[in-house]
Amino acid sequence: MVNKPAGLLSVPGRGAGKQDSLATRVQAEFSDALVVHRLDMATSGLLVFARGAEMQRYLSRLFRERRMEKSYVAVVAGQIKPAVGEINLPLISDWPNRPRQKVDLAIGKHSLTRYLLLDNDATTDTSRVKLEPVTGRTHQLRVHLAIIGHPIVGDALYGGNAARRLLLHARMLSFDHPLSEKPLILVCEPPF
């Protein structure tokens, strides 16, 4: 488990100026560490790396089969209602406006996000929410919240209020330990 800071790539990008990433930093210390999943550059929080190819296959399968429970915390614009809900809208890449994604009811891929209101702040007109992406599409949480009128604070790409960073954090991962098969819950609290 590694706590990725906001603003750092999960894996190296294309070009000489985009080689610094969490993966390269972890691999400098643990040469057998392999990437299992990613977070957007602007998102902070939990990332799991596998130690070796066999463990990478196992953990990747957990994500693919949706046996990896994950939750995020975000601060969004407005007072979100109802307090518990689902956003079930298909997503697709917005090619002319990459890296943006968009809702496409005809050919988009199934995308489901569950949310739970944690707190409202009337002074700033924001809500703190727990987010559970059932599917794992690119920018899924960001697009889903923006489309229902509650963009994540700091999300310049999808219309969020200005902030020093995107207020989205991968807080929890839970899965059965590959060796003991006992439930393992990893938690990293958000810095905001």
N, C-alpha and C positions, 0 to 999 in steps of 0.2 A: 504494500500500500504506500502510495506517495501522494502528498498534498501539492497539487499543481497550482502555482500562483497565476492569477489573471495576467494576460499579456504575454504568456510564454506558449510557444507551439507545443503540442503533444509529441509530434514527430517532426523531423526536418522537412522544410519546404523546398521548393525549387529555387535555385539561385544561391549565389555565394553568401548573401546577407541573411539567409533563412536557415542556417545550419544549426543554430543554437536551439535546442528543444529539451523537453523533459526526458525524452528517450535517450538522447545523446549524453545527458548529464548522468542518468541512472546507469547507462551502459559503461560509462567511464569508471564507475565503481564496481559494477557487477556485470562482467562481460557476457554472461549468459542470459541477461534479462531481455525478454522479448515483449513487444507491444501486444496487448490483448484488445484494448478499446481506446477511444480517443475522446477528448473534450475540445470544444471550440477554443480557439486561442484566448478569447475574451472571458471564458468561464474558468472559475477556480474550482478546486476540490479534488476529491478522491479519484485516483487512477490506480489500477492494479497492473503490475507487470508480472509475467510468468518467468520462472527460473528454468529455462530449457524448453525445447520444442514439445515434449510430451505434455508438460503442464500448460503450455500455450494452447495446444489443441483442446485440452480438457476445459480450460476456462473459456475459450472462444465458443465451445459447444454450449456452455451454460448460457452465455449471452444469446446465441443463435436460437436456442430452444426456450428462451425466456424463463430460465430457471435462476437468473441472477436478478434479485430484487434491488431496485435502485431508487433513491429519492434525492431531490434537490430542494434548495430553499431559494426563493427569489423575492425581490421587492418589486411590486408592479404599480403602475399608475392607477389611481382611482380606488374606489371601495368595491371590491369584487363581491358579486352576489350571483347565485346563492353561495353559501359558505362551503359547500361540497359539490363537486361536479366533475363532468367529463367533457373533453373536447375531442370529438371524433371527426376529423377532417383530413382527407387525403392530400399528401404533399408531393411536389415535384420540383425539380430544379428550374429556376427562372433563368434560362440560358442567356438571354440578352442582357440580364442584369446580375450575372454571377458575382459573388457567391450566394446571392439571395435565393431563397426557396419561396414557393407560393402554393396556395391551395388550388387544386385542380380536381373538380368533382368527376370529370370524365376519365382522365388517365393517371391521376395521382396515385401514389402508393398509400395503402391503409396506414393511418397514423392515429394513435390514441394516447391522450394525456389525461391523467386524473389529477385533480387538485383539491386542496384542503386549506381553507383560510386559517391562518395562525394568529393574525393580529391586524387591526386597522390603525392607521395613524391619521386622524382627521386634520392635524396641523399641516402635514405635508401632502395630504390627499393620496396616500399610498396604502397598499396592503402587503403584508408578508404572507407568503403562501408556501405550502409544501407541494411539490410537484412529483408525480410518479409517471415517467414515460413508459408506457406498456410496450410501445414500439420504440425504435431508436433511430429515427430519421435525422438527417442533417438539419440543424436549426429548429428541430421540432418544437421545443418548448417556447422558443422565441417567436416563431410564426403563430403557433396556436394562441398564445396570450395576446399578441398584437391583433389577431383577427377578431377576438372577442372584445376588443376595446381596452385591454389592460396590458400595454406593452411593458416589458421589463425595464426598469429604470437603468439608464446608461446605455441602452441599446440604440445606437445611432442608425443601425441598419434597418430596424423595423419600427422606428418612431418613438422610442423611449425618451423620457425626460433626461436632460443632460445630467451627467454625474462623472466622477473621475474614473469610473470603471463600470462594467456591466455587473449589476447586482444579481448574479446567478452563480450558485455554488453547489457542486455535487457533494452532498452531505453524507449519504449512507449507501453502502453496498452490503448485501446479505446473500449468502449462498452456503451450500453444504461443503465443508472442508474436504478437499480431494483425498486426503489420507484417512482421517478419522470419521468422515461422513457426518460429523456433528455440525449443527448450524453455526455459522461464523458471521458475526455482524461487525462491520468496519464503519466507524463514524468519525467524521472530521467536521467540526462546527464551522459555520461561515464566519469570515472576518468582518462582517457588516451587520 
